[in-house]
Amino acid sequence: MKTYRTSTQWLELLQQRSNFKGTNIEFCQHHKVAITTYYKQRALQAENQQSPTLLKPGFCATSSRFIQIKNHH
């Protein structure tokens, strides 16, 4: 069964990495995360940290990557 994490949860998990004494693979095994997912999320978080000026006003960088579609009927 897959575990889905929000951007905030990923940020917290990636921050925990600095306190973990093992390798990235051991960290991922400990937290039941695929190593490819770990690297992808790490890159996305780094991208968000480097480009905060590209965000629109009122947008939270740690919000979910899902979008809401409004029906105009």
Secondary structure as GFF3:
##gff-version 3
##sequence-region A 1 73
A	DSSP	alpha_helix	7	16	.	.	.	ID=ss1
A	DSSP	three_ten_helix	17	19	.	.	.	ID=ss2
A	DSSP	alpha_helix	24	30	.	.	.	ID=ss3
A	DSSP	alpha_helix	35	50	.	.	.	ID=ss4
A	DSSP	three_ten_helix	52	54	.	.	.	ID=ss5
###
